[in-house]
Amino acid sequence: MLPCYEYFAQGIQSHTSLETFKIVNHHLPPESWLGNSVLPSLGNISTLNALELSNCSLSAAALSSLVEFVANNTTLSTLNLSHSNIESEDTAKALAKALKKHPAICNVNLAYCSLAGGSTVVDKILSACKNCDSLEIGHEDFDKESVAMVAKFIGKKNSLTSFSLTGAPVDNDNKKLLSDALVKNKTIESLCMHSNQLQLPGIIRNTKKITKSLSRLTSLDLSRNSLPLAGTKVMASFLESEDCKLITLIMSNNHLTSKGTNVLLPALKKNTTLQQLDLSRNWLNDKCCPAVIDMLRNNSTLLRFDLTGNKSLKTVQQRARRRWGYVDGQFGFDESRSSPHVDGGRAKIVKGALFDTASLDSIAASNHTCAVSMTGFNHNDSFEETIRKINALDASESVKIRYKLVLALNHVNTDLYNPRSFDSIPLELMPLLLEMLQQGIGYNGFGKDIAPKTMPNLDASKKSSSSYGTWNKSSSSYGTWNPLTRKREKASSKDEESLSRLYEVITSWQSLPQLFSRGPGVMKVVSQAKTKKSTSKPRKRRKFGDESDDEDEAWIPKGARKTGQRK
């Protein structure tokens, strides 16, 4: 045994206030290390409420010691033994007995756990967890009878609010059993049917009774199954029904095609509850883009939309190619042999629904609530990752629009600061627009939450090179790589560009003098009713030869009033 395991076990003894003990995806030492070195120390901790040993290759002896620990414990509320093989039937039955008698456990995770003893042991574990709040169970070795036991358990009265059946194959007979059981169940709000070889929707049949009974569901995970076109029609009718209360819908790796997406997404224009939709790792291509754009433009409640892993959904469909040759006897650019740049599906989604830079009004009218995940970086000037970060911000819509305007004005479409496009903008908003012309994402702390971590400091001055001409990265003519625009930019170009843009707008904008004129509401600063009238009397004008009076002293300088008098 490696010494690090002994040091780890000794370190547990010094922590008497642990609340969670977690080891995941780690091959633990065989035989007695867990039972002799770790579990006795955990037994002395009265604050422990979560124990997770997931995918740790637990041996038979370690599992036996662990079951004994659970039987003697009274503080645990969460137990996670997923991806473990309980090859002893006695150990499996002992685990069921320990779970049934435990006074506090309410979350049990036995996903992808093979259980010796077949349907008999599965029935015992299910009965032991009837008072739990959350249960995850299932394995590819589950037979037909074990799945039938699961359906029977769901249909009975229990306190489960979250249930997951993972890895267990479900045939046609058990589909109906599970569907009927979900109709009878009154407590489950979160349902996961993961890797069950289902042809979806399967358990969600298109009947009013089933649709109404499933209205309590707020989370539905149907990933790693199959969703044909007929299934998408049933799912679409369920999503657009008034009884649907789903907040999270996960349909990842379901062999979903673009035809099915074109049927499914229009239903979300009527849905007002769904906040997270996962269609990752499917068979989507660029043909689904119009449906995605239309949905994003007409839905304001969806907050997360995952399209990652759809390899046929491209960013660039055709790259621009310029051909040179002899045209009319002269060598130059041959337009007939050249091909233009054509955006792919990802770029069309960003430009069509999330970041339409055709005008300032189109930017403001874009979707600012849904964070769409596709590739995870800004590819070919699509700015998809930056837009995702902007829409994911926990900020007001005005802040998100400001970030998008700065990004569009200074990085994407320079034609937007054409003074002719400012005529429709209210005069009181022009100072804000002039300020945005001088800003940039990632510079001077502006937009630090959405700028890449490797953003270069383009505001810094160039470092002077040595007299021998040594190459300096910051002062190189190639510039510094900017991950936001995915281009090389020179160090001092940011201030020069912002000043030139500002100068061009100021000199070309005809309505600029109105910013400095005082309107009718500004001229009336003080009300005439509240203005105090002067009560002092006008001074009487003296004539030559008049005798001196008391007011003569008022004309004497202050320093001479006493010194100038004669005794």
Buried (B, 14 or more C-beta within 10 A) or exposed (E): EEEEBEEBBEEBBEEEEBEEBEBEEEEBBBBEBBBEBBBBBBEEBEEBBBBBBBBBBBBBBBBBBBBBBBBEBEBBBBBBBBBBBBEBBEBBBBBBBBBBEBEEBBBBBBBBBBBBBBBBBBBBBBBBBBEBBBBBBBBEBBEBEBBBBBBEBBBEEBEBBBBBBBBBBBBEEBBBBBBBBBBEBEBBBBBBBBBBBBBBBBBBBBEEEBBEBBBBBBBBBBBBBBBBEBBBBBBBBBBBBEEBBBBBBBBBBBBBBBBBBBBBBBBBBBBEEBBBBBBBBBBBBBBBBBBBBBBBBEBEEBBBBBBBBBEBBBBBEEEEEEEEEEEEEEEEEEEEEEEEEEBBBBBBBBBBBBBBBEBBEEBBEBBBBBBBBBBEEBBBBBBBBBBBBBBBBEEEEEBBBBBBBBBBBBBBBEEBBEBEEBEEBEEEEBEEBBEBBBBBBBBEEBBEEBBBEEBBEBEEEEEEEEEEEEEEEBBBEEBBEBBBBBEEBBBBEBEEBBEEBBEBBEEEBEEBEEEEEEEEEEEEEEEEEEEEEEEEEEEEEEEEEEEEEEEEEEEEEEEEEEEEEEE
